[in-house]
Amino acid sequence: MIGEAGLVASGAKREGDMATPVGRWALRHLYYRQDLLGPVHTGLAKTVITPQCGWCDDPYHKDYNRYVSLPFTASHEVMWRTDRAYDLVVMLGFNDAPPVAGRGSAIFLHCIAEGKTSTAGCVAVERAALLRLLAAVTGDQYLSIDAGLLP
């Protein structure tokens, strides 16, 4: 599952455009709901999601496109969600080294949310498939998002 607006060339990606950027993105870090899943086995560095976990999506803030602790005054996503989308969240290496204001934030690989048919720009897969993928991750791994020929 991809963004509601479909795929976009990575250089054209913008904050809030609801599009998934085409490219080859490193699997950087796993955030997960241990309270729901128990231990998760992966070669990625990992962090347990708590109610205090967030992600800054304010392009004017110094922590743009970074993990933040809540409460947080700038615009942010809450990572502790009830729709199960963020039971497993893999940070992708899009716009993170360093983040460029307005180019897009919180581009993740995560679980499909209950009742959803698209994402806000992320890639979502079934929870069981993501668990299998994570168990196979060792060392540097990448997610390739390919649209063929973009206009």
JOWO-V580228 format. One record per pair of residues at least 6 apart in sequence whose ideal C-beta (glycine too) atoms are under 8 Angstrom apart, sorted by the first residue. I is the first residue (numbers start at 1). GAP is how many residues later the second one is. D is the distance in Angstrom with one decimal. If there is no record, write none. Layout:
I/GAP/D
I/GAP/D
This chain:
1/111/5.7
1/115/7.4
1/116/7.2
1/117/6.2
1/118/6.0
1/122/7.0
1/123/4.2
1/124/7.1
2/18/4.2
2/116/6.8
2/117/6.4
2/120/7.9
2/121/6.0
2/122/7.9
2/143/7.7
3/14/7.9
3/15/5.1
3/16/4.7
3/17/4.0
3/115/6.3
3/116/5.3
3/117/6.4
3/118/4.2
3/119/7.0
4/14/4.3
4/114/4.0
4/115/7.0
4/116/6.9
5/12/5.9
5/13/4.1
5/14/4.1
5/116/7.8
6/13/6.1
6/14/7.3
7/12/6.5
7/13/5.4
7/14/7.6
7/15/5.3
7/138/6.9
7/140/4.2
7/143/7.0
8/9/6.8
8/11/3.8
8/12/7.0
8/13/5.9
8/14/6.8
8/142/7.6
9/12/7.5
9/13/5.8
9/141/5.2
10/11/4.4
10/12/5.9
10/13/4.4
10/84/7.2
13/6/6.4
13/8/4.3
13/81/7.6
13/82/7.4
13/90/6.0
13/91/4.4
13/94/8.0
13/108/7.7
14/88/6.2
14/89/6.8
14/90/6.4
15/42/6.9
15/44/5.4
15/87/5.0
15/88/7.0
15/89/5.6
15/90/6.2
17/87/7.5
17/104/7.0
18/100/7.8
18/102/5.6
18/103/5.8
19/102/5.7
20/87/7.5
20/99/7.2
20/101/5.4
20/102/6.8
20/103/6.1
20/125/6.2
21/73/5.7
21/83/6.5
21/86/6.4
21/100/7.5
21/124/6.9
22/123/5.2
22/124/6.4
22/125/4.8
22/128/6.5
23/71/7.0
23/121/7.6
23/122/6.1
24/118/5.0
24/119/7.4
24/120/4.9
24/121/7.8
25/67/4.0
25/68/4.9
25/69/5.1
25/82/7.3
25/117/6.3
25/118/5.2
25/119/7.9
25/120/7.1
26/66/7.0
26/67/3.4
26/114/6.7
26/115/7.4
26/116/5.6
27/17/6.0
27/63/5.3
27/64/7.9
27/65/6.8
27/66/7.7
27/82/7.2
27/110/6.2
27/114/4.7
27/115/6.7
27/116/6.3
28/16/7.6
28/17/8.0
28/62/7.4
28/63/4.3
28/64/6.6
28/65/5.3
28/68/7.0
29/15/6.1
29/16/5.2
29/17/7.0
29/18/6.8
29/61/7.2
29/62/4.5
30/10/6.8
30/12/5.7
30/14/4.5
30/15/7.1
30/16/4.1
30/17/7.3
30/58/6.9
30/59/7.1
30/60/5.5
30/61/7.8
30/104/6.4
31/15/7.2
31/16/5.1
31/17/7.8
31/18/5.1
31/22/6.7
31/36/7.6
31/48/6.2
31/55/7.3
31/57/7.9
31/58/4.3
31/59/7.9
31/60/7.1
32/8/5.1
32/14/6.3
32/15/7.7
32/16/6.6
32/17/6.1
32/55/6.6
32/56/5.1
32/57/7.0
33/15/7.7
33/16/5.2
33/47/7.7
33/53/7.1
33/54/4.7
33/55/7.7
34/6/7.6
34/14/4.6
34/15/7.7
36/48/7.7
36/51/5.6
37/50/6.0
37/51/7.3
37/94/7.9
40/6/6.6
40/48/7.0
40/91/7.0
40/94/6.2
41/93/7.2
41/94/5.1
42/92/4.0
42/93/6.3
42/95/5.1
43/94/4.6
43/95/4.1
43/96/6.4
43/98/7.8
44/46/7.1
44/90/6.9
44/93/5.5
44/97/8.0
47/6/7.6
47/20/7.6
49/30/5.0
49/31/5.8
49/37/6.6
49/40/7.3
50/30/6.6
51/19/7.3
51/29/4.5
52/17/5.3
52/18/4.8
52/28/7.9
53/14/7.1
53/16/7.3
53/17/6.9
53/25/7.7
53/26/4.0
53/27/6.1
54/13/7.4
54/14/4.7
54/15/7.0
54/16/4.6
54/18/5.3
54/22/4.3
54/23/6.2
54/24/5.7
54/25/6.0
55/10/7.7
55/11/7.3
55/12/6.0
55/13/6.6
55/21/6.0
55/22/4.5
55/24/6.2
55/50/7.0
55/51/4.8
56/7/4.2
56/8/5.5
56/9/6.7
56/10/5.5
56/12/4.9
56/16/6.9
56/18/5.9
56/19/7.3
56/20/5.1
56/49/7.0
57/7/7.4
57/8/7.4
57/18/5.4
57/19/6.1
57/20/5.9
57/48/4.5
57/49/5.7
58/6/6.1
58/16/4.0
58/17/4.0
58/18/7.1
59/42/4.1
59/43/4.3
59/46/7.5
60/14/7.8
60/41/6.7
61/13/4.1
61/14/7.6
63/11/7.2
64/35/5.0
64/37/5.9
64/41/6.1
65/30/5.7
65/31/6.0
65/34/3.9
65/39/7.6
65/40/3.8
65/41/6.9
66/33/7.0
67/24/7.9
68/8/5.9
70/6/7.3
70/8/6.8
77/29/5.5
79/7/5.3
79/10/6.6
80/6/7.5
81/32/7.8
83/30/4.3
83/31/5.2
83/32/7.6
83/33/7.5
84/27/5.9
84/29/6.5
84/30/5.8
84/43/7.3
85/25/5.5
85/26/5.5
85/27/7.0
85/28/3.6
85/29/7.9
85/31/7.3
85/39/6.8
86/24/5.8
86/25/7.2
87/23/8.0
87/24/5.1
87/40/6.1
88/22/6.3
88/23/5.4
88/39/6.6
88/42/5.0
88/43/7.0
88/46/6.9
89/19/5.0
89/20/7.6
89/21/4.7
90/18/6.1
90/19/4.1
90/20/7.0
90/40/7.7
90/44/7.5
90/53/7.9
91/17/6.2
92/15/5.2
92/16/6.2
92/17/6.0
92/31/7.9
92/51/6.2
94/10/6.6
94/13/4.2
95/8/4.6
95/9/5.3
95/10/6.8
95/12/7.0
99/6/7.1
104/17/6.6
106/14/7.8
106/15/7.7
106/16/7.3
107/14/5.9
107/15/5.9
108/14/4.6
108/15/7.6
109/13/6.8
109/14/5.0
109/15/7.6
109/16/7.2
109/21/7.1
109/34/5.9
110/9/7.8
110/12/5.7
110/13/7.7
110/14/5.4
110/20/7.6
111/13/6.3
111/14/7.1
111/15/7.2
111/16/4.5
111/19/6.0
112/12/4.5
112/13/6.6
112/14/5.9
112/15/7.5
113/6/7.9
113/11/7.0
116/8/7.5
123/20/6.8
123/22/6.6
125/8/7.7
